[in-house]
Amino acid sequence: MFKSGQLALPFEVNSVKPNPKIFGFAIMRVGYPAVHIGDIYDLDYIGAKRGYVDPILLDRYDFLSRG
């Protein structure tokens, strides 16, 4: 379970992903390293990497399976 202050949400900085402002806010709030979990490669994974946050890509439907 997350404790107060361990989550950083986009509405808190009045922005949408993949704006780097979100990821900078996350680092300020939770410290480094910060982690972003998302399910859209371009927005979540690449956006987090560009914002210096460790990305975790959630592939619920096995779209990215390499067979």
All heavy atoms as a GROMACS GRO file, in nm:
protein
  535
    1MET      N    1   0.084  -0.118   0.000
    1MET     CA    2   0.000   0.000   0.000
    1MET      C    3   0.088   0.124   0.000
    1MET      O    4   0.191   0.128   0.063
    1MET     CB    5  -0.090  -0.004   0.122
    1MET     CG    6  -0.197   0.098   0.120
    1MET     SD    7  -0.311   0.054  -0.011
    1MET     CE    8  -0.446   0.152   0.024
    2PHE      N    9   0.045   0.226  -0.071
    2PHE     CA   10   0.119   0.350  -0.077
    2PHE      C   11   0.087   0.438   0.043
    2PHE      O   12  -0.025   0.442   0.090
    2PHE     CB   13   0.086   0.426  -0.205
    2PHE     CG   14   0.135   0.360  -0.328
    2PHE    CD1   15   0.050   0.287  -0.409
    2PHE    CD2   16   0.268   0.368  -0.364
    2PHE    CE1   17   0.095   0.224  -0.523
    2PHE    CE2   18   0.315   0.306  -0.477
    2PHE     CZ   19   0.229   0.234  -0.557
    3LYS      N   20   0.189   0.508   0.088
    3LYS     CA   21   0.170   0.605   0.195
    3LYS      C   22   0.148   0.742   0.132
    3LYS      O   23   0.186   0.765   0.018
    3LYS     CB   24   0.293   0.608   0.285
    3LYS     CG   25   0.316   0.478   0.359
    3LYS     CD   26   0.441   0.488   0.443
    3LYS     CE   27   0.470   0.354   0.509
    3LYS     NZ   28   0.598   0.353   0.577
    4SER      N   29   0.093   0.832   0.206
    4SER     CA   30   0.072   0.968   0.158
    4SER      C   31   0.204   1.027   0.111
    4SER      O   32   0.306   1.014   0.176
    4SER     CB   33   0.015   1.054   0.270
    4SER     OG   34  -0.001   1.186   0.225
    5GLY      N   35   0.201   1.090  -0.006
    5GLY     CA   36   0.322   1.152  -0.060
    5GLY      C   37   0.402   1.061  -0.150
    5GLY      O   38   0.501   1.103  -0.208
    6GLN      N   39   0.362   0.935  -0.165
    6GLN     CA   40   0.437   0.845  -0.251
    6GLN      C   41   0.383   0.842  -0.393
    6GLN      O   42   0.443   0.782  -0.479
    6GLN     CB   43   0.438   0.703  -0.195
    6GLN     CG   44   0.524   0.688  -0.072
    6GLN     CD   45   0.530   0.545  -0.026
    6GLN    OE1   46   0.428   0.478  -0.017
    6GLN    NE2   47   0.649   0.499   0.002
    7LEU      N   48   0.271   0.903  -0.417
    7LEU     CA   49   0.214   0.910  -0.550
    7LEU      C   50   0.219   1.054  -0.600
    7LEU      O   51   0.200   1.148  -0.524
    7LEU     CB   52   0.068   0.864  -0.550
    7LEU     CG   53   0.041   0.718  -0.520
    7LEU    CD1   54  -0.109   0.694  -0.512
    7LEU    CD2   55   0.104   0.629  -0.625
    8ALA      N   56   0.245   1.069  -0.728
    8ALA     CA   57   0.239   1.200  -0.792
    8ALA      C   58   0.142   1.188  -0.909
    8ALA      O   59   0.163   1.105  -0.998
    8ALA     CB   60   0.378   1.242  -0.839
    9LEU      N   61   0.037   1.266  -0.909
    9LEU     CA   62  -0.067   1.255  -1.009
    9LEU      C   63  -0.066   1.376  -1.102
    9LEU      O   64  -0.041   1.488  -1.058
    9LEU     CB   65  -0.203   1.241  -0.941
    9LEU     CG   66  -0.211   1.124  -0.842
    9LEU    CD1   67  -0.340   1.130  -0.764
    9LEU    CD2   68  -0.196   0.991  -0.914
   10PRO      N   69  -0.093   1.355  -1.233
   10PRO     CA   70  -0.084   1.464  -1.330
   10PRO      C   71  -0.167   1.587  -1.294
   10PRO      O   72  -0.124   1.700  -1.317
   10PRO     CB   73  -0.134   1.400  -1.460
   10PRO     CG   74  -0.108   1.255  -1.444
   10PRO     CD   75  -0.125   1.228  -1.296
   11PHE      N   76  -0.286   1.568  -1.237
   11PHE     CA   77  -0.369   1.684  -1.207
   11PHE      C   78  -0.305   1.775  -1.102
   11PHE      O   79  -0.338   1.893  -1.094
   11PHE     CB   80  -0.510   1.641  -1.163
   11PHE     CG   81  -0.519   1.589  -1.022
   11PHE    CD1   82  -0.537   1.675  -0.916
   11PHE    CD2   83  -0.509   1.453  -0.997
   11PHE    CE1   84  -0.545   1.627  -0.786
   11PHE    CE2   85  -0.518   1.404  -0.869
   11PHE     CZ   86  -0.534   1.491  -0.763
   12GLU      N   87  -0.210   1.723  -1.026
   12GLU     CA   88  -0.144   1.804  -0.924
   12GLU      C   89  -0.052   1.910  -0.985
   12GLU      O   90  -0.018   2.007  -0.918
   12GLU     CB   91  -0.064   1.715  -0.828
   12GLU     CG   92  -0.153   1.623  -0.746
   12GLU     CD   93  -0.073   1.532  -0.657
   12GLU    OE1   94  -0.008   1.438  -0.709
   12GLU    OE2   95  -0.075   1.555  -0.534
   13VAL      N   96  -0.012   1.891  -1.108
   13VAL     CA   97   0.071   1.991  -1.176
   13VAL      C   98  -0.002   2.049  -1.297
   13VAL      O   99   0.058   2.114  -1.382
   13VAL     CB  100   0.208   1.934  -1.219
   13VAL    CG1  101   0.294   1.907  -1.099
   13VAL    CG2  102   0.194   1.810  -1.305
   14ASN      N  103  -0.135   2.023  -1.305
   14ASN     CA  104  -0.219   2.077  -1.411
   14ASN      C  105  -0.161   2.045  -1.549
   14ASN      O  106  -0.142   2.133  -1.632
   14ASN     CB  107  -0.238   2.227  -1.393
   14ASN     CG  108  -0.355   2.279  -1.472
   14ASN    OD1  109  -0.447   2.205  -1.501
   14ASN    ND2  110  -0.351   2.405  -1.510
   15SER      N  111  -0.133   1.918  -1.572
   15SER     CA  112  -0.071   1.876  -1.696
   15SER      C  113  -0.115   1.735  -1.732
   15SER      O  114  -0.181   1.667  -1.654
   15SER     CB  115   0.081   1.881  -1.680
   15SER     OG  116   0.142   1.867  -1.805
   16VAL      N  117  -0.080   1.692  -1.851
   16VAL     CA  118  -0.110   1.555  -1.896
   16VAL      C  119   0.019   1.489  -1.942
   16VAL      O  120   0.114   1.555  -1.983
   16VAL     CB  121  -0.214   1.552  -2.010
   16VAL    CG1  122  -0.349   1.603  -1.961
   16VAL    CG2  123  -0.168   1.631  -2.130
   17LYS      N  124   0.021   1.356  -1.934
   17LYS     CA  125   0.139   1.283  -1.978
   17LYS      C  126   0.149   1.294  -2.130
   17LYS      O  127   0.048   1.307  -2.196
   17LYS     CB  128   0.134   1.138  -1.932
   17LYS     CG  129   0.017   1.058  -1.985
   17LYS     CD  130   0.015   0.919  -1.926
   17LYS     CE  131  -0.104   0.843  -1.981
   17LYS     NZ  132  -0.120   0.713  -1.930
   18PRO      N  133   0.265   1.298  -2.183
   18PRO     CA  134   0.397   1.277  -2.127
   18PRO      C  135   0.473   1.405  -2.095
   18PRO      O  136   0.595   1.410  -2.106
   18PRO     CB  137   0.468   1.199  -2.239
   18PRO     CG  138   0.415   1.261  -2.364
   18PRO     CD  139   0.270   1.293  -2.331
   19ASN      N  140   0.405   1.510  -2.053
   19ASN     CA  141   0.473   1.635  -2.017
   19ASN      C  142   0.579   1.609  -1.910
   19ASN      O  143   0.548   1.555  -1.803
   19ASN     CB  144   0.369   1.735  -1.967
   19ASN     CG  145   0.426   1.873  -1.947
   19ASN    OD1  146   0.538   1.890  -1.902
   19ASN    ND2  147   0.348   1.973  -1.983
   20PRO      N  148   0.704   1.646  -1.935
   20PRO     CA  149   0.812   1.622  -1.838
   20PRO      C  150   0.788   1.685  -1.702
   20PRO      O  151   0.844   1.643  -1.602
   20PRO     CB  152   0.935   1.683  -1.904
   20PRO     CG  153   0.902   1.694  -2.048
   20PRO     CD  154   0.754   1.708  -2.057
   21LYS      N  155   0.701   1.787  -1.697
   21LYS     CA  156   0.669   1.853  -1.570
   21LYS      C  157   0.613   1.752  -1.469
   21LYS      O  158   0.641   1.759  -1.350
   21LYS     CB  159   0.570   1.966  -1.596
   21LYS     CG  160   0.542   2.054  -1.478
   21LYS     CD  161   0.479   2.186  -1.518
   21LYS     CE  162   0.340   2.175  -1.568
   21LYS     NZ  163   0.272   2.305  -1.580
   22ILE      N  164   0.536   1.656  -1.518
   22ILE     CA  165   0.478   1.554  -1.431
   22ILE      C  166   0.588   1.470  -1.367
   22ILE      O  167   0.586   1.443  -1.247
   22ILE     CB  168   0.384   1.462  -1.510
   22ILE    CG1  169   0.267   1.541  -1.566
   22ILE    CG2  170   0.335   1.346  -1.424
   22ILE    CD1  171   0.187   1.466  -1.671
   23PHE      N  172   0.684   1.428  -1.448
   23PHE     CA  173   0.789   1.341  -1.398
   23PHE      C  174   0.885   1.416  -1.305
   23PHE      O  175   0.933   1.362  -1.206
   23PHE     CB  176   0.861   1.275  -1.514
   23PHE     CG  177   0.768   1.195  -1.601
   23PHE    CD1  178   0.737   1.235  -1.729
   23PHE    CD2  179   0.707   1.080  -1.552
   23PHE    CE1  180   0.650   1.162  -1.808
   23PHE    CE2  181   0.619   1.006  -1.629
   23PHE     CZ  182   0.591   1.047  -1.758
   24GLY      N  183   0.910   1.544  -1.335
   24GLY     CA  184   0.991   1.626  -1.245
   24GLY      C  185   0.924   1.642  -1.110
   24GLY      O  186   0.988   1.636  -1.005
   25PHE      N  187   0.792   1.661  -1.112
   25PHE     CA  188   0.715   1.670  -0.988
   25PHE      C  189   0.725   1.541  -0.909
   25PHE      O  190   0.739   1.541  -0.787
   25PHE     CB  191   0.570   1.705  -1.020
   25PHE     CG  192   0.481   1.708  -0.900
   25PHE    CD1  193   0.488   1.812  -0.809
   25PHE    CD2  194   0.389   1.606  -0.878
   25PHE    CE1  195   0.404   1.815  -0.698
   25PHE    CE2  196   0.306   1.608  -0.768
   25PHE     CZ  197   0.314   1.713  -0.678
   26ALA      N  198   0.716   1.428  -0.980
   26ALA     CA  199   0.726   1.298  -0.913
   26ALA      C  200   0.860   1.282  -0.843
   26ALA      O  201   0.866   1.235  -0.729
   26ALA     CB  202   0.705   1.186  -1.013
   27ILE      N  203   0.966   1.322  -0.908
   27ILE     CA  204   1.099   1.311  -0.848
   27ILE      C  205   1.109   1.402  -0.725
   27ILE      O  206   1.163   1.362  -0.622
   27ILE     CB  207   1.210   1.342  -0.951
   27ILE    CG1  208   1.214   1.230  -1.055
   27ILE    CG2  209   1.345   1.357  -0.882
   27ILE    CD1  210   1.304   1.260  -1.173
   28MET      N  211   1.054   1.522  -0.735
   28MET     CA  212   1.055   1.613  -0.619
   28MET      C  213   0.974   1.555  -0.503
   28MET      O  214   1.012   1.567  -0.388
   28MET     CB  215   0.999   1.750  -0.656
   28MET     CG  216   1.094   1.834  -0.734
   28MET     SD  217   1.039   2.005  -0.768
   28MET     CE  218   0.871   2.011  -0.721
   29ARG      N  219   0.863   1.492  -0.534
   29ARG     CA  220   0.773   1.442  -0.430
   29ARG      C  221   0.827   1.315  -0.364
   29ARG      O  222   0.827   1.303  -0.243
   29ARG     CB  223   0.635   1.414  -0.489
   29ARG     CG  224   0.554   1.321  -0.405
   29ARG     CD  225   0.423   1.360  -0.345
   29ARG     NE  226   0.360   1.482  -0.360
   29ARG     CZ  227   0.232   1.494  -0.388
   29ARG    NH1  228   0.158   1.389  -0.416
   29ARG    NH2  229   0.176   1.612  -0.389
   30VAL      N  230   0.869   1.217  -0.444
   30VAL     CA  231   0.906   1.087  -0.387
   30VAL      C  232   1.055   1.062  -0.384
   30VAL      O  233   1.102   0.968  -0.324
   30VAL     CB  234   0.836   0.970  -0.461
   30VAL    CG1  235   0.687   0.985  -0.456
   30VAL    CG2  236   0.885   0.956  -0.603
   31GLY      N  237   1.132   1.150  -0.450
   31GLY     CA  238   1.276   1.131  -0.455
   31GLY      C  239   1.317   1.046  -0.573
   31GLY      O  240   1.235   0.999  -0.651
   32TYR      N  241   1.446   1.029  -0.584
   32TYR     CA  242   1.499   0.950  -0.695
   32TYR      C  243   1.557   0.822  -0.640
   32TYR      O  244   1.623   0.827  -0.537
   32TYR     CB  245   1.606   1.031  -0.770
   32TYR     CG  246   1.645   0.968  -0.901
   32TYR    CD1  247   1.567   0.988  -1.012
   32TYR    CD2  248   1.757   0.886  -0.909
   32TYR    CE1  249   1.600   0.928  -1.132
   32TYR    CE2  250   1.790   0.826  -1.028
   32TYR     CZ  251   1.712   0.848  -1.139
   32TYR     OH  252   1.744   0.789  -1.257
   33PRO      N  253   1.537   0.707  -0.698
   33PRO     CA  254   1.466   0.689  -0.824
   33PRO      C  255   1.315   0.688  -0.806
   33PRO      O  256   1.264   0.642  -0.706
   33PRO     CB  257   1.514   0.553  -0.873
   33PRO     CG  258   1.547   0.478  -0.749
   33PRO     CD  259   1.596   0.582  -0.650
   34ALA      N  260   1.247   0.738  -0.906
   34ALA     CA  261   1.101   0.734  -0.911
   34ALA      C  262   1.062   0.635  -1.020
   34ALA      O  263   1.137   0.612  -1.113
   34ALA     CB  264   1.045   0.872  -0.941
   35VAL      N  265   0.944   0.579  -1.009
   35VAL     CA  266   0.896   0.479  -1.105
   35VAL      C  267   0.760   0.524  -1.160
   35VAL      O  268   0.676   0.574  -1.085
   35VAL     CB  269   0.882   0.341  -1.037
   35VAL    CG1  270   0.819   0.240  -1.130
   35VAL    CG2  271   1.015   0.291  -0.987
   36HIS      N  272   0.742   0.504  -1.290
   36HIS     CA  273   0.613   0.530  -1.354
   36HIS      C  274   0.564   0.400  -1.415
   36HIS      O  275   0.636   0.335  -1.490
   36HIS     CB  276   0.627   0.637  -1.462
   36HIS     CG  277   0.501   0.658  -1.540
   36HIS    ND1  278   0.393   0.724  -1.486
   36HIS    CD2  279   0.464   0.620  -1.664
   36HIS    CE1  280   0.296   0.727  -1.577
   36HIS    NE2  281   0.337   0.664  -1.685
   37ILE      N  282   0.441   0.362  -1.382
   37ILE     CA  283   0.380   0.241  -1.439
   37ILE      C  284   0.270   0.285  -1.534
   37ILE      O  285   0.183   0.363  -1.497
   37ILE     CB  286   0.320   0.152  -1.329
   37ILE    CG1  287   0.428   0.112  -1.229
   37ILE    CG2  288   0.253   0.030  -1.390
   37ILE    CD1  289   0.376   0.044  -1.105
   38GLY      N  290   0.279   0.237  -1.658
   38GLY     CA  291   0.178   0.272  -1.756
   38GLY      C  292   0.161   0.166  -1.860
   38GLY      O  293   0.241   0.073  -1.871
   39ASP      N  294   0.056   0.181  -1.942
   39ASP     CA  295   0.025   0.079  -2.041
   39ASP      C  296   0.032   0.127  -2.185
   39ASP      O  297  -0.001   0.053  -2.277
   39ASP     CB  298  -0.111   0.017  -2.012
   39ASP     CG  299  -0.224   0.117  -2.018
   39ASP    OD1  300  -0.198   0.238  -2.033
   39ASP    OD2  301  -0.340   0.075  -2.007
   40ILE      N  302   0.077   0.249  -2.207
   40ILE     CA  303   0.091   0.301  -2.343
   40ILE      C  304   0.239   0.330  -2.367
   40ILE      O  305   0.299   0.415  -2.301
   40ILE     CB  306   0.007   0.429  -2.363
   40ILE    CG1  307  -0.140   0.400  -2.334
   40ILE    CG2  308   0.025   0.482  -2.505
   40ILE    CD1  309  -0.226   0.523  -2.332
   41TYR      N  310   0.297   0.257  -2.461
   41TYR     CA  311   0.442   0.265  -2.483
   41TYR      C  312   0.488   0.408  -2.508
   41TYR      O  313   0.579   0.456  -2.441
   41TYR     CB  314   0.483   0.174  -2.599
   41TYR     CG  315   0.631   0.177  -2.627
   41TYR    CD1  316   0.719   0.104  -2.547
   41TYR    CD2  317   0.683   0.253  -2.729
   41TYR    CE1  318   0.855   0.107  -2.569
   41TYR    CE2  319   0.819   0.257  -2.752
   41TYR     CZ  320   0.905   0.184  -2.673
   41TYR     OH  321   1.039   0.188  -2.695
   42ASP      N  322   0.428   0.476  -2.607
   42ASP     CA  323   0.475   0.610  -2.643
   42ASP      C  324   0.456   0.712  -2.532
   42ASP      O  325   0.544   0.795  -2.509
   42ASP     CB  326   0.404   0.659  -2.770
   42ASP     CG  327   0.444   0.580  -2.893
   42ASP    OD1  328   0.556   0.524  -2.894
   42ASP    OD2  329   0.364   0.573  -2.988
   43LEU      N  330   0.343   0.709  -2.465
   43LEU     CA  331   0.316   0.809  -2.361
   43LEU      C  332   0.380   0.773  -2.228
   43LEU      O  333   0.441   0.858  -2.162
   43LEU     CB  334   0.166   0.825  -2.341
   43LEU     CG  335   0.085   0.878  -2.458
   43LEU    CD1  336  -0.062   0.884  -2.423
   43LEU    CD2  337   0.136   1.014  -2.501
   44ASP      N  338   0.364   0.650  -2.186
   44ASP     CA  339   0.407   0.611  -2.052
   44ASP      C  340   0.555   0.573  -2.047
   44ASP      O  341   0.631   0.626  -1.968
   44ASP     CB  342   0.322   0.494  -2.001
   44ASP     CG  343   0.178   0.534  -1.981
   44ASP    OD1  344   0.154   0.638  -1.916
   44ASP    OD2  345   0.089   0.463  -2.030
   45TYR      N  346   0.595   0.480  -2.131
   45TYR     CA  347   0.732   0.429  -2.125
   45TYR      C  348   0.832   0.533  -2.175
   45TYR      O  349   0.925   0.570  -2.103
   45TYR     CB  350   0.744   0.299  -2.206
   45TYR     CG  351   0.876   0.230  -2.189
   45TYR    CD1  352   0.896   0.143  -2.082
   45TYR    CD2  353   0.981   0.252  -2.276
   45TYR    CE1  354   1.018   0.079  -2.064
   45TYR    CE2  355   1.103   0.189  -2.259
   45TYR     CZ  356   1.121   0.103  -2.153
   45TYR     OH  357   1.241   0.042  -2.135
   46ILE      N  358   0.812   0.583  -2.296
   46ILE     CA  359   0.905   0.682  -2.353
   46ILE      C  360   0.896   0.813  -2.274
   46ILE      O  361   0.999   0.876  -2.246
   46ILE     CB  362   0.876   0.704  -2.502
   46ILE    CG1  363   0.895   0.574  -2.581
   46ILE    CG2  364   0.962   0.815  -2.559
   46ILE    CD1  365   1.035   0.516  -2.575
   47GLY      N  366   0.777   0.854  -2.238
   47GLY     CA  367   0.762   0.978  -2.160
   47GLY      C  368   0.837   0.973  -2.029
   47GLY      O  369   0.903   1.069  -1.990
   48ALA      N  370   0.828   0.861  -1.959
   48ALA     CA  371   0.899   0.847  -1.832
   48ALA      C  372   1.050   0.849  -1.852
   48ALA      O  373   1.122   0.915  -1.778
   48ALA     CB  374   0.857   0.717  -1.763
   49LYS      N  375   1.098   0.780  -1.954
   49LYS     CA  376   1.242   0.779  -1.980
   49LYS      C  377   1.292   0.920  -2.010
   49LYS      O  378   1.398   0.960  -1.965
   49LYS     CB  379   1.277   0.685  -2.095
   49LYS     CG  380   1.264   0.538  -2.053
   49LYS     CD  381   1.329   0.442  -2.146
   49LYS     CE  382   1.476   0.436  -2.144
   49LYS     NZ  383   1.541   0.372  -2.032
   50ARG      N  384   1.216   0.996  -2.086
   50ARG     CA  385   1.254   1.134  -2.118
   50ARG      C  386   1.250   1.224  -1.995
   50ARG      O  387   1.318   1.326  -1.992
   50ARG     CB  388   1.163   1.191  -2.227
   50ARG     CG  389   1.190   1.130  -2.361
   50ARG     CD  390   1.100   1.189  -2.466
   50ARG     NE  391   1.132   1.132  -2.596
   50ARG     CZ  392   1.053   1.139  -2.701
   50ARG    NH1  393   0.936   1.199  -2.692
   50ARG    NH2  394   1.089   1.084  -2.814
   51GLY      N  395   1.169   1.186  -1.897
   51GLY     CA  396   1.160   1.262  -1.773
   51GLY      C  397   1.249   1.208  -1.663
   51GLY      O  398   1.235   1.246  -1.548
   52TYR      N  399   1.341   1.118  -1.698
   52TYR     CA  400   1.438   1.061  -1.603
   52TYR      C  401   1.373   0.983  -1.489
   52TYR      O  402   1.420   0.983  -1.377
   52TYR     CB  403   1.532   1.169  -1.548
   52TYR     CG  404   1.605   1.242  -1.657
   52TYR    CD1  405   1.562   1.366  -1.700
   52TYR    CD2  406   1.713   1.183  -1.720
   52TYR    CE1  407   1.628   1.433  -1.803
   52TYR    CE2  408   1.779   1.249  -1.824
   52TYR     CZ  409   1.735   1.374  -1.864
   52TYR     OH  410   1.800   1.438  -1.966
   53VAL      N  411   1.262   0.918  -1.523
   53VAL     CA  412   1.191   0.832  -1.429
   53VAL      C  413   1.198   0.690  -1.484
   53VAL      O  414   1.188   0.668  -1.605
   53VAL     CB  415   1.044   0.877  -1.413
   53VAL    CG1  416   0.964   0.779  -1.332
   53VAL    CG2  417   1.040   1.016  -1.350
   54ASP      N  418   1.217   0.592  -1.397
   54ASP     CA  419   1.224   0.453  -1.440
   54ASP      C  420   1.085   0.405  -1.482
   54ASP      O  421   0.992   0.407  -1.403
   54ASP     CB  422   1.277   0.364  -1.328
   54ASP     CG  423   1.420   0.396  -1.292
   54ASP    OD1  424   1.496   0.438  -1.382
   54ASP    OD2  425   1.457   0.378  -1.175
   55PRO      N  426   1.070   0.362  -1.609
   55PRO     CA  427   0.940   0.318  -1.656
   55PRO      C  428   0.916   0.169  -1.637
   55PRO      O  429   1.009   0.088  -1.644
   55PRO     CB  430   0.945   0.351  -1.806
   55PRO     CG  431   1.088   0.333  -1.841
   55PRO     CD  432   1.167   0.376  -1.718
   56ILE      N  433   0.792   0.134  -1.612
   56ILE     CA  434   0.747  -0.005  -1.612
   56ILE      C  435   0.628  -0.009  -1.706
   56ILE      O  436   0.528   0.062  -1.686
   56ILE     CB  437   0.706  -0.053  -1.472
   56ILE    CG1  438   0.827  -0.053  -1.379
   56ILE    CG2  439   0.642  -0.192  -1.480
   56ILE    CD1  440   0.793  -0.086  -1.235
   57LEU      N  441   0.639  -0.089  -1.812
   57LEU     CA  442   0.532  -0.099  -1.910
   57LEU      C  443   0.441  -0.216  -1.874
   57LEU      O  444   0.485  -0.330  -1.864
   57LEU     CB  445   0.589  -0.118  -2.050
   57LEU     CG  446   0.487  -0.118  -2.164
   57LEU    CD1  447   0.412   0.015  -2.170
   57LEU    CD2  448   0.557  -0.145  -2.297
   58LEU      N  449   0.315  -0.186  -1.853
   58LEU     CA  450   0.215  -0.286  -1.819
   58LEU      C  451   0.148  -0.331  -1.948
   58LEU      O  452   0.076  -0.254  -2.012
   58LEU     CB  453   0.112  -0.224  -1.723
   58LEU     CG  454   0.000  -0.312  -1.677
   58LEU    CD1  455   0.053  -0.431  -1.598
   58LEU    CD2  456  -0.096  -0.231  -1.590
   59ASP      N  457   0.175  -0.453  -1.990
   59ASP     CA  458   0.122  -0.507  -2.115
   59ASP      C  459   0.014  -0.609  -2.082
   59ASP      O  460   0.033  -0.730  -2.091
   59ASP     CB  461   0.237  -0.571  -2.195
   59ASP     CG  462   0.194  -0.617  -2.332
   59ASP    OD1  463   0.084  -0.581  -2.378
   59ASP    OD2  464   0.273  -0.691  -2.396
   60ARG      N  465  -0.103  -0.560  -2.045
   60ARG     CA  466  -0.213  -0.645  -1.999
   60ARG      C  467  -0.260  -0.747  -2.102
   60ARG      O  468  -0.304  -0.855  -2.068
   60ARG     CB  469  -0.334  -0.559  -1.963
   60ARG     CG  470  -0.315  -0.474  -1.845
   60ARG     CD  471  -0.447  -0.401  -1.815
   60ARG     NE  472  -0.423  -0.303  -1.714
   60ARG     CZ  473  -0.439  -0.172  -1.731
   60ARG    NH1  474  -0.480  -0.126  -1.845
   60ARG    NH2  475  -0.413  -0.089  -1.633
   61TYR      N  476  -0.255  -0.709  -2.228
   61TYR     CA  477  -0.313  -0.793  -2.332
   61TYR      C  478  -0.207  -0.857  -2.422
   61TYR      O  479  -0.238  -0.905  -2.530
   61TYR     CB  480  -0.412  -0.711  -2.416
   61TYR     CG  481  -0.516  -0.647  -2.328
   61TYR    CD1  482  -0.516  -0.511  -2.303
   61TYR    CD2  483  -0.613  -0.725  -2.265
   61TYR    CE1  484  -0.611  -0.454  -2.220
   61TYR    CE2  485  -0.708  -0.668  -2.182
   61TYR     CZ  486  -0.706  -0.532  -2.161
   61TYR     OH  487  -0.799  -0.476  -2.078
   62ASP      N  488  -0.083  -0.856  -2.377
   62ASP     CA  489   0.027  -0.920  -2.448
   62ASP      C  490   0.047  -0.866  -2.589
   62ASP      O  491   0.079  -0.939  -2.682
   62ASP     CB  492   0.005  -1.073  -2.451
   62ASP     CG  493   0.135  -1.150  -2.467
   62ASP    OD1  494   0.242  -1.096  -2.429
   62ASP    OD2  495   0.131  -1.263  -2.517
   63PHE      N  496   0.026  -0.735  -2.606
   63PHE     CA  497   0.045  -0.671  -2.736
   63PHE      C  498   0.191  -0.670  -2.779
   63PHE      O  499   0.222  -0.668  -2.896
   63PHE     CB  500  -0.007  -0.528  -2.736
   63PHE     CG  501  -0.158  -0.518  -2.733
   63PHE    CD1  502  -0.218  -0.425  -2.651
   63PHE    CD2  503  -0.236  -0.599  -2.811
   63PHE    CE1  504  -0.356  -0.414  -2.648
   63PHE    CE2  505  -0.374  -0.590  -2.810
   63PHE     CZ  506  -0.435  -0.496  -2.727
   64LEU      N  507   0.280  -0.665  -2.681
   64LEU     CA  508   0.422  -0.650  -2.712
   64LEU      C  509   0.497  -0.781  -2.709
   64LEU      O  510   0.619  -0.783  -2.705
   64LEU     CB  511   0.486  -0.550  -2.615
   64LEU     CG  512   0.420  -0.412  -2.617
   64LEU    CD1  513   0.478  -0.324  -2.509
   64LEU    CD2  514   0.437  -0.348  -2.753
   65SER      N  515   0.426  -0.891  -2.715
   65SER     CA  516   0.489  -1.023  -2.713
   65SER      C  517   0.579  -1.038  -2.834
   65SER      O  518   0.544  -1.002  -2.946
   65SER     CB  519   0.382  -1.132  -2.714
   65SER     OG  520   0.443  -1.257  -2.721
   66ARG      N  521   0.695  -1.092  -2.810
   66ARG     CA  522   0.791  -1.111  -2.920
   66ARG      C  523   0.785  -1.253  -2.973
   66ARG      O  524   0.867  -1.293  -3.051
   66ARG     CB  525   0.930  -1.078  -2.872
   66ARG     CG  526   0.939  -0.933  -2.829
   66ARG     CD  527   1.078  -0.893  -2.797
   66ARG     NE  528   1.080  -0.764  -2.736
   66ARG     CZ  529   1.114  -0.654  -2.801
   66ARG    NH1  530   1.150  -0.659  -2.925
   66ARG    NH2  531   1.113  -0.539  -2.740
   67GLY      N  532   0.686  -1.330  -2.928
   67GLY     CA  533   0.659  -1.462  -2.980
   67GLY      C  534   0.760  -1.561  -2.948
   67GLY      O  535   0.793  -1.661  -2.979
   0.00000   0.00000   0.00000
